[in-house]
């Protein structure tokens, strides 16, 4: 089963790589956006789908990574590798500090604490004008180069993001299939039972929280390069809620499900808004339909039908 899923994912990556040169610029740009947002959605799934912790502050780590790249490229003219490393490390440090405050809570209390912590980052992005430029945001983030390879064009940058998303998916897949990942699934099922078996439940949850923040920060670094602009909108509550809906739409606890959910939402938002000003109603109808007829998400529904 695992091998078949991996082969399907690899086949999907190959198909994307083959059709990319045939696509016009706009659909290619949307595909690139879907890949980046998919990394963010998969990172939240490590916390929600495998550990059972619902976070409303996940955009904070995404924004920290994005702001790190924006500041380093515009102020220090730093290259790709230093920006990626520092962006991911700052996101990891933020998640490590926030995890100490949030992990001891459960249920609704955990949800509210992550919401408050996420708003702290939003407040800093909005008020720390000397560093973040406040509500104006940081514009003019240039596309990077990887050695002699220029990534400024839509197609080279798409391939770069495709490789980055594939690597992130593979690493998260190895994580959730490892003994540590099985421990997370056990904690999601019953914390008391895992405690009785001798597992350090707090440490497992804390590690999952930090790892989830690391991958969200990685997605944020790519977002800064993709968008060329970073603002407080990237760390606001709406971004966290939208990411949560991506996971629910695609199917939590599957990794590939949140990536599919991210792609669907990106394309629905952009194409529906072209034809109607009420595109949010279309998104709402899609969410309601999934909740009513596929409560385990699109991937979960397909698996149930196959069984």
Secondary structure, 3 states (H helix, E strand, C coil): CHHHHHHHHHHHHHHHHHHHHHCCHHHHHHHHHHHHHHHHHHHHHHHHCCCCCCCCCCHHHHHHHHHHHHHHHHHCCCCHHHHHHHHHHHHHHHHHHHHHHHCCCCHHHHHHHHHHHHHHHHHHHHHCHHHHCHHHCEECCCCCEECCEECCCHHHHHHHHHHHHHHHHHHHHHHHHCHHHHHHHHHHHCHHHHHHCCCCHHHHHHHHHHHHHHHHHHHHHHHHHHHCEECHHHHCHHHHHHHHHHHHHHCCCCCHHHHHHHHHHHHHHHHHHHHCCCHHHHHHHHHHHHHHHCCCHHHHHHHHHHC
